[in-house]
Amino acid sequence: MTCDRLVCANCAGPVCEGRCAVCRASRERLQHQNGPLASLSPAALIALVATLVAVALLAHQTA
């Protein structure tokens, strides 16, 4: 889950902006739960998968 669409109950602002302490705490907690790949865009994830497939195919052909 990302905080892009979440609205803070404390300040009624988007959580991703971190306007108040509650927003910042929620955003920090969500970032720790999701891990490092959660911040990548879908296009970056597709590029990463395509690169891994290409490397796997090259490794298979040379072996």
KABEL-V798217 format. One record per pair of residues at least 24 apart in sequence whose ideal C-beta (glycine too) atoms are under 10 Angstrom apart, sorted by the first residue. I is the first residue (numbers start at 1). J is the second residue. Records with the same first field share a line. If there is no record, write none. Layout:
I: J  J
This chain:
1: 30  33  34  38
2: 27  30  31  34  38  39
3: 27  28  29  30  31  34
6: 30
